[in-house]
Amino acid sequence: MTIKASRYEAVNQGGPFKVAEYEVPSPGPNEVVVKNKAVALNPMDWKQLEHGFGLSFPAVFGGDGAGVVEEVGSDVKAYKNGDEVYGSYRPGDSKSAAFQVLGGSSSVGASTIALLRALSSSTTIVATSSPQHHEHLRSLGANVALDYKKASIVEDIQKASGGGGGGDKKGFEVIIDAVNAAADNLSLLETLQPGGSFVEVLTGHNVPSDSVPAGVKHLRVMAAKVFDKPGTEHLYSSLAKLIDDGRYKLPLPITVVGKGWDAIGLGLLTLMKQGVSGTKLVVTL
């Protein structure tokens, strides 16, 4: 029997949106069909809507969501119809490494801080954000929170890493850029140790590869592509265990901006025109 459902799609780059009917596909052996009950609105969504990066239109946005399992594949054992689930559609021993998280008050940045701290009590974590979020970032596990707007931010980061400024620049083994801050201020890469790793969210507004210091491992990441990597099939179940064990809590408060299709477009406009800081926008369906 063919099952019909609705989706909210952008007809063209920049919009408009429309509600379209489609046939729900049958799940593959290791797949499940989920009926969404809520979707998160990400900065990546409006950037793709505005710039068309990595898409063909009409396009459906909303890579993160939560809902109810309606059908499972033949080899799926961990889930059954009616289970409530969450996820993205389509980190090991960190020893005493020093991590710098740019954009700590974003959902990606805050989650990174919380996960790093859950995985290691000895990891040094320095995060940047607006000052009003500093206390919260420290509660998530950041050792130091710095004001990204200050003209002295590069020097402040160096000092936080244990360097004294000037010629004494200890720096960080890893920079995780959740908001493409380095694309707007390349001098932030000076706070990376030689041979370190620079990880940035893939949005289309990224640091050019030829601007990354020689010897630095440069990675661009996108949530939808994470699950293409070997060993990631248990990523969300591992996260669920951290939550059940009390080692990981929601890193940001949730703001429900509305219910229904129209709220998605309005929410994306809010992200695009006004920006959001220190919260995660969600639309219920």
C-alpha positions in Angstrom: 0.0 0.0 0.0 1.3 3.4 -0.9 1.5 5.8 2.0 1.3 9.6 1.4 2.8 12.3 3.6 3.6 16.0 3.5 6.8 17.9 3.5 7.7 21.6 3.6 10.0 22.5 0.8 11.6 25.5 -0.7 10.7 25.7 -4.4 13.7 27.8 -5.4 16.9 29.2 -3.9 15.6 32.0 -1.5 12.1 30.5 -1.5 9.1 30.6 -1.6 8.0 27.5 0.4 5.2 25.2 -0.2 3.6 22.1 1.3 4.1 19.1 -1.1 2.8 15.6 -0.9 5.1 12.6 -1.5 5.2 8.9 -1.2 6.8 7.6 1.9 9.6 5.2 0.9 10.0 1.8 2.4 13.0 1.5 4.8 16.1 -0.4 3.7 17.3 -3.3 5.9 19.1 -1.0 8.3 16.8 2.0 8.1 13.7 3.3 9.9 10.9 5.6 8.8 10.3 8.4 11.4 7.3 10.7 11.5 8.6 14.1 12.7 7.1 15.7 15.7 9.6 18.5 16.0 12.5 19.8 13.9 15.4 22.1 14.9 16.2 25.2 12.9 19.9 25.5 12.1 22.0 28.4 10.8 23.0 26.0 8.1 19.4 25.9 6.9 19.0 29.6 6.1 22.6 29.7 4.6 21.6 26.9 2.2 18.3 28.6 1.5 20.0 31.9 0.7 23.0 30.6 -1.2 21.8 27.3 -2.5 25.0 25.6 -1.3 25.0 21.8 -1.8 21.3 21.6 -2.8 19.1 21.1 -5.8 15.6 22.6 -5.6 12.9 22.0 -4.5 14.7 21.3 -1.2 13.6 20.2 2.2 15.4 21.8 5.3 15.7 20.6 8.8 18.5 18.1 9.3 17.8 17.5 13.0 14.5 16.3 14.4 12.6 14.1 16.8 9.6 12.0 16.2 8.1 8.5 16.3 9.2 5.4 14.5 6.5 4.2 12.0 8.3 1.4 10.2 11.6 -0.5 10.6 13.9 -2.3 8.2 14.3 -6.1 8.3 17.7 -6.0 10.1 16.8 -3.3 12.6 16.8 -4.7 16.2 17.3 -1.6 18.4 14.0 0.2 17.4 10.4 -0.8 16.9 7.2 1.0 15.8 6.1 3.6 18.3 9.6 4.3 19.7 10.3 8.0 20.3 13.6 9.0 18.7 15.8 11.9 17.8 18.7 12.3 15.4 20.3 13.9 12.3 19.0 12.8 9.0 20.9 11.3 6.3 34.1 11.5 19.5 38.0 8.0 22.6 40.5 9.2 25.0 41.2 12.9 24.6 44.1 12.7 27.1 45.1 16.2 28.2 44.8 17.9 24.9 43.9 21.6 24.7 40.8 22.4 22.7 39.6 25.8 21.5 35.9 26.1 20.7 35.0 29.2 18.6 31.3 30.0 19.0 30.7 28.3 22.3 27.2 29.5 22.7 26.0 28.1 19.4 24.3 24.7 19.6 27.2 23.0 17.9 29.7 24.8 20.2 27.9 24.2 23.4 27.4 20.5 22.5 31.1 20.2 21.8 32.1 21.7 25.1 29.7 19.4 27.0 30.8 16.3 25.1 34.5 17.1 25.5 34.0 17.5 29.3 31.9 14.3 29.5 34.7 12.4 27.8 37.6 13.8 29.8 37.9 15.7 33.1 41.5 16.7 32.3 40.9 18.3 28.9 41.6 22.0 28.7 38.7 23.8 27.0 38.7 27.5 26.0 35.6 28.9 24.4 34.6 32.2 22.8 31.2 33.8 22.9 29.4 37.0 24.0 30.0 37.8 27.7 26.4 37.0 28.7 27.0 33.3 27.9 30.3 32.9 29.7 28.9 31.6 33.0 26.8 29.0 31.1 29.8 27.8 29.1 31.8 27.4 32.2 29.0 25.3 33.7 29.1 23.1 30.6 32.8 22.4 31.2 34.8 25.2 29.7 37.9 26.2 31.7 37.9 29.7 30.2 35.4 31.7 28.3 36.5 34.8 26.3 34.7 37.7 24.6 35.1 37.1 20.8 34.4 40.8 20.1 37.4 42.1 21.9 40.2 43.5 19.7 42.7 41.5 21.9 40.9 38.2 21.3 43.9 36.4 19.6 46.3 37.5 22.4 43.7 36.5 25.1 43.3 33.1 23.5 47.1 32.6 23.5 47.4 33.5 27.2 44.5 31.2 28.0 46.5 28.3 26.3 49.4 28.9 28.7 51.4 31.2 26.3 52.6 34.6 27.5 52.0 36.5 24.3 54.7 37.9 22.2 57.1 35.1 21.2 55.8 32.7 23.8 52.7 31.2 22.0 51.8 27.8 23.3 48.6 27.5 21.4 46.1 24.7 21.1 46.2 21.2 19.6 42.7 21.5 18.2 40.5 24.4 17.1 36.8 23.6 16.6 35.1 26.4 14.8 31.3 26.1 15.2 30.4 29.5 13.6 33.0 30.1 10.9 34.7 32.7 13.0 38.1 32.0 11.5 36.7 32.7 8.0 36.1 36.3 9.2 39.3 36.5 11.3 42.2 34.4 9.9 44.5 35.6 12.7 42.6 33.1 15.0 44.5 30.3 13.2 47.7 31.8 14.8 46.5 30.3 18.1 46.9 26.7 16.7 50.0 24.7 17.5 52.1 23.6 14.6 50.8 20.3 13.3 47.5 20.8 15.1 43.9 20.2 13.8 41.5 22.9 12.6 37.9 21.7 12.4 35.2 23.9 10.9 31.5 23.4 10.2 30.9 23.2 6.4 28.6 26.1 5.4 30.0 27.5 2.2 31.6 30.4 4.2 34.8 28.6 5.2 38.5 29.3 5.5 40.2 28.8 2.1 42.5 25.8 2.2 45.5 27.9 1.1 45.0 30.1 4.2 45.4 27.3 6.6 49.0 27.1 8.0 51.2 24.4 6.5 51.2 21.1 8.4 47.8 21.8 10.0 45.1 19.1 9.5 42.1 20.9 8.1 38.7 19.2 8.4 35.3 20.5 7.3 32.4 18.7 8.8 28.7 18.5 8.1 26.2 16.5 10.3 24.6 14.7 7.4 28.0 13.4 6.3 29.1 12.1 9.7 27.1 8.9 9.3 29.0 8.1 6.1 32.0 7.3 8.2 32.8 3.8 9.5 31.9 3.2 13.2 29.3 5.9 13.5 26.3 3.6 13.5 26.3 3.7 17.3 26.9 7.4 17.7 23.4 8.3 18.9 23.0 5.3 21.1 26.3 6.3 22.7 25.0 9.8 23.2 21.8 8.4 24.7 23.9 6.4 27.2 25.7 9.5 28.3 22.3 11.2 28.9 21.0 8.2 30.8 24.2 8.2 32.9 23.8 11.9 33.7 27.1 12.7 32.0 25.5 14.9 29.3 22.6 17.3 29.5 21.0 19.5 26.9 23.6 22.2 26.4 21.2 25.0 25.5 17.6 26.0 26.3 15.0 25.3 23.7 12.8 28.0 22.2 9.7 26.8 20.4 9.0 29.4 17.8 5.7 28.0 16.6 3.8 25.1 15.3 3.1 24.0 11.8 4.5 24.6 8.3 4.4 28.4 8.3 6.4 28.6 11.5 9.4 27.0 9.8 9.7 29.9 7.3 9.3 32.5 10.0 11.9 30.7 12.1 14.4 30.7 9.3 13.8 34.4 8.7 14.5 35.0 12.4 17.8 33.1 12.1 18.8 34.9 8.9 17.8 38.5 9.7 18.1 38.7 13.5 20.4 35.8 14.5 20.0 33.7 17.6 22.4 33.4 20.5 22.4 31.0 23.4 19.3 29.0 22.5 18.0 26.5 19.9 15.0 27.2 17.8 12.5 24.4 17.3 9.2 24.1 15.5 6.6 21.5 16.5 4.5 19.8 13.8 
